[in-house]
């Protein structure tokens, strides 16, 4: 009888330990997924702007190739904008190619390491966003200048 009670106590303790570990893992995975969702929300917001970046790049390359009457300063600004647009596009493509989902890291990384990685990715995708938006803002200004120069 004494051994049965002891076995039951041991078994109940083990169940509680495993349940506690499982619950902790779920809480950690939830925190990781929430941070991943923040990262992906920024990506999802700016990714469609890649089409605008590509359109502007092609438009500006054509303007430089076709319009030989552009002032040198405007031509230089257009060329610089093309480089900014291409760098913004490359920044997004590079970030996407290296981003890893938390689920793929859970086998080899600690919760703290995964959270640190996702925090770094949040910073990186915000930088990608800023570069994309800034290059598009500059492109809009250049479009206005090109339009005025062609009138």
Secondary structure, DSSP 8 states (H G I E B T S, - for coil): -HHHHHHHHHHHHHHHHHHHHHHHHHHHHHHHHHHHHHHHHHHHHHHTHHHHHHHHHHHHHHHHHH-TTS-HHHHHHHHHHHHHHHHHHHHHHHHHHH---HHHHTTTS-HHHHHHHHHHHHHHHHHHHHHHHHHHHHHHHHHHHHHHHT-
